[in-house]
Amino acid sequence: MPASGMATLSSDGGFADHISHLILPVAVLALFNAAHYTRYVRASMLDVLHNEHVRTARAKGLAEATLIWRHALRNASLPVITVITLDLPTLFSGAVVVETIFAWPGMGRLFLESALRFDYAVLMGIITISAGLVILSTLLADVLYCWLDPRVRLT
């Protein structure tokens, strides 16, 4: 596995080369976030499984898989969506450690280098882009709430 960079310097930089350089950074980001999200899903599912509508569906004889996928997971996903959509801007602008360790150019690394050079114009631009990403991800969370929970309406 290549430890740094986006492509091997001695090769033509084909698709397979780029994919092999992506494996380690993506694995680091995904495994860290997967553990985080798994904890939220578990806590939310344990809370929803003790609700009355789940007990009622069980008493009516609904299959356990249908009960979990249709009723419990759909209701349990609302808090998880909040966490995931608020983490999206961090993936775009705040992966400073991963970008620095694996020598990938990105907004997090650019932010760090600009802060060390006191380049305020670049810092303000990155902060503005990050703020826009937070607003868009919050809007995405609201739209997903409406799609998952029919009780929520956009007004």
Phi, psi and omega in degrees: 000130176291138186269341182205166177085172179261339181205158176283132184294328183275358181251176180281354178074045180286181183299315181296325178293318178295320179296318180294329177282342179277337189302308184292312179297320179293321179296319179296311180294318184290317182292322177297312181288327179296320178296320179297312183288325179298322178295318178294318180297317180298312181297318181291320178295319178298324178291316183288325182295343178262006178283162184290326181293331177286320177297320179295317179296322177294319181293330178283352177093020179292140180299145185298320180295317178295318179300315182289312185287320185274319188258305188287308184294324179296318178285328181284343184281346181299311177294328180291323177298322178300314182293316182294314182291331175281343175274344181301313178298329178294323178294326180280322188243346188241017180274052186298314184295314181294318179294324180286315182295317184265007176055047176258134175286135181193177183291325179295315179292320177298321178297315180296314180294322178292324178294322179290333179266359183058040179269087188292330180295316179292319179300315179295322178296316180293320178294322177295317178296318179297320178296320176297321177294324177295317179296315180294322180289328175293320175297319177298320178297318180295320179293319178294325175301315181295325181287321183277325184240109183294345178287338180272131180236144172275123179236000000 
